[in-house]
Structure formats: structure tokens, C-alpha cells
């Protein structure tokens, strides 16, 4: 698609003025609305961060913020918060245009264009010690929870296999609460390509039929934890090469993907720290 009107490329540029966008049918605004509805990046390179919290996380993570669209009320607050700290373009959006665009029931009237980082696959796989692999995990809430847990428990990267929820989807970005801004990742990777690239990693996957529980598993690092589809579980190809484990439960047969991943990541994260990966924090907040 052609570049959007007024969209800055290259380094973010500082501007002291604020442009105003009035109409919901403005071509620039229509392109943003379409990207939101389709759950994808704008122009293939900009994440759309929909809340002040995500904007703050992007800034904290050091990602370029190329533009901020906001209502008059939010714009005044944001410009005060980021005065002298954030070089970006500010656009005040009319109430009419804002109402036509929000993808949540309770819009916070902020849309920030955040540059999606590029990842070189060869460098990515060569530097992984504790990888999380999403195998056709499709629910955005589960996906975001897994991403957040991956960061919290010391994972060094993420792979979204083909058929998984897109990391570009606004719901995934919101559910990850900024963690996706800090973890390197690859997406749309075919399972066969992943297995060919990850031969140096020990693969582990939850399996109801496994005899070994997660806390008894003899973990070896570098490693990858495979999280399977919510209904179908891990794909047969990956299940055949991964070492299975079970998560003991009482009274219920299974846990959802997000909960299962959190438990497994906590256990594996402790062992990974002992093997030289990022240790878990013990202080308030749970961040290393």
C-alpha cells in the first residue's frame, strides 16, 4: 500500500505543533481503522498501541513511536507526561472520528504507532536459551497471557507457529501488557521450519498422557517449551519429537493454555536460572 499521508519514515521527527484530524473518512484515519479491524500492522511496520499504558510500555522499551493519535483530553495529558522525552508526531482526533475507530467497548482514546522490531531468524535461533513456542494457540487472551508469563519467568524469545494468533493483533498487544515490546520473536513459522532451526534445543510439551510431572522433568538447556492449541493440543509432528510432561491437577481434567503455560514457565524458569539463563526476581513485582 502507498505511504499514508503525513506518515514519517526513518527517524521519528519532533514537532512542536499538533495537527487536527476531523473526519472519520479521512484516508489516513480509514487506513488505521482498517488495520485495527483486520488485526494487523499499519503499512506492515507499525503496531497500533491503543492505550496510554501500551504507549508508556513502548517508550520504556525503547521502541520508536512514530505518531500518537489522541482525543483533545488525552493529548493534553500525554504531551505533559512526555514533554522533552518523546520525539513523535501528535495528532488531535475529533470525538466523531474517535468513536468510529475504537476496537474496545471502553476506548481510552489513544492510538500510538509503534515500530515493530525486525528479527533475523538465524541470529534469533543461535541466541536462544529458553524459548517459548506457540503451536496454533488462537485465543488472543491466552496468547497475551503466555507472552506476559514468558517475560516474567525469564524466557529469551517467542515463536508463533503458523496458525497461531498474530502478535500484531490489538487484542494480543493489550493482553501482553507491553511484554511483546521486549521479547524477540518470530511469527508465521511453519512447524517443519521451526524443527529444522531448533535442533540445538531440547523440546518440552505438556501432554495429558505423559507419565512424568512437570516438577519431576529432567530439564536440559537450551530448551523450548511448546504450548499447544486450546482444543487440539500440540501438533503430532512436534509431539513426536518433544519430551512430554503433565501438570498434576485435582478435580479438573485440564487447564487452559494460558494457565498451563504459566505453571510450566515458572518451573522451567527456576531451572533455567540455575543453568545460567536470566534468574527469576524475588522482589516485589516479579521482574528480573
Order of alpha helices (4+ residues) and beta strands (2+ residues): beta-alpha-beta-alpha-beta-alpha-beta-alpha-beta-alpha-beta-alpha-beta-alpha-beta-alpha-beta-beta-alpha-beta-alpha
